[in-house]
């Protein structure tokens, strides 16, 4: 094994990060064993500049230089993460495509080495998105000129729909994106369904204000919520009470899809209660046989409005006050 050497790694932007990995004997010149199984035709047994990633949990040490003297893709990636760590970041998240699963161990090993094991790296592998139009697969082909980019999707359905639909699945679950369903005004369109619930509440509050009822949050804090005793109302209130835990879990586990799931379920509960009010007058939001009951119902739906608006804004979606 040759003597370890100090390595300077360049990356896009013209900057150079001096990664002193050699001082810890993590960069060295050596030889790798041939790949297991059938030996590739282009296999070359030669001295290489290697990163000792096996010291940090990887299966094999990884090259940082190619045979022509240029850097491998791994080298600027080391520099990029070194830059992040040197600027004080104490937690890193990478988003990889599903076809980059083999890159996970080496990148985690590099960050572990660069930070002396202090900085965790969470790598999210995202599965492919299948595009459909009217239930039929939308074929993608670079040769045919029909390759679809994320910009193409945003241009066709808008950023709100794109963001929400993309977050209706966990990152490691495949997603079917249907352009037609994503733009129709129906329950099957999740972003429309949630925005419609918010818009409906805004409409109720406008009617309440026109009737001379106090609808501001400060006035409704004193509403007698104990007057809400219908099972559907109590279920909605219990659902609202779980929002802080859902939000915390989404942040801790880096799983924003928990927010879209919750928003869809909350919107469904609200719409269900709205529909019950059509059949049972005593459940209508602006009805109430007891003093204070209307105020209690208004306080309940304002709470729903606040959670829907906050949840949508967290994922970059506008909470609409009227449906166009």
Residue, then its C-alpha position, 0 to 999 in steps of 0.5 A: x500500500x502506498x503512502x497516504x496523500x493529502x487530497x484536494x477535491x474540486x466541485x461545481x462552482x470553481x471552489x476547492x475544498x481541501x479534505x484532509x482525509x489523508x491525515x486520518x489514513x482515510x485516503x490512500x493508494x491501493x488496489x481493489x478486488x475484482x467485482x464478485x461474479x462475472x469479471x467485466x471486460x473492462x476490468x483493470x487491476x491497477x493502483x487507485x486513489x481510494x477512500x477507506x469507506x469500509x472503516x465507516x460501514x461500507x462494503x468496499x473502499x471507493x475510488x475517488x480518481x479515475x484512470x485518466x486522472x479525473x475525479x470520480x462522481x464520489x469525489x465532489x460529493x465528498x467535497x460538497x458534504x465536507x463544505x456543509x459540515x465545515x459550515x456547522x450543519x449538524x444534520x444532513x438530508x440527501x434525496x436520491x433516485x431509486x436507482x442510486x440505492x448503491x450509493x447510500x453506504x459510501x455517502x454515509x461513510x464519507x459523512x461519518x468520516x468527515x464529521x468524526x461520526x457526529x453528523x447524521x446523514x439521512x438519505x431518502x430514496x424516491x421511487x419513480x413517478x408514473x404519469x397518466x392521462x385519463x387513466x392511460x399511461x403517458x409514455x416518456x421517450x427522449x427520442x420521441x421528444x415526449x420526455x416529461x420534466x417536473x417543470x412540464x408537470x407544474x406548467x400543466x397542473x400548477x405548483x399547488x397540485x404538483x406539491x400536494x399530489x407528490x406528497x400523498x405518498x411516502x418517498x419510497x412508495x411509487x406514485x401514479x400521477x394522473x393529469x386529469x384527476x389532478x385537475x378535476x373538481x372532485x373528491x378523488x382530487x386530494x388537493x381540491x378536496x382539502x382546499x374546498x373544505x377550507x373555502x367552505x369554512x370561509x363561506x360559513x364565516x362570511x355568512x356568520x359575519x353578515x348575520x352579526x355573529x362574532x367570528x374572530x378567534x379572540x371572541x371565539x376562545x370563550x365559546x362554550x365547547x361543552x355544548x358540542x355533544x354530537x358524536x360527529x362533532x366530538x370525533x372532529x374535535x378529537x381529530x383536531x387534537x391529534x394535529x400537534x402529534x402528527x406535525x411532530x412525527x412528520x418533522x422527526x421522521x422526515x415524512x411530510x406525507x403524514x401532513x397530506x394524509x391528515x389534511x385529507x382525513x380532516x377535510x373528509x370529516x368536515x365535509x361529512x359533518x357539513x352533509x349531515x347538517x343538510x339532513x339534520x338542521x340541529x347540526x348546521x354550523x349557524x344553528x343552535x337551540x341553546x345559547x352559545x351553541x352557534x358560537x361553539x360550532x363556529x369555534x370548532x370550524x375556525x379551528x379546522x380552518x386554522x389547521x387546514x391553512x397551516x398544514x397547506x402552507x407548510x407544504x407550500x400550497x395556498x389555502x383558498x378562500x373561494x373555489x374558482 
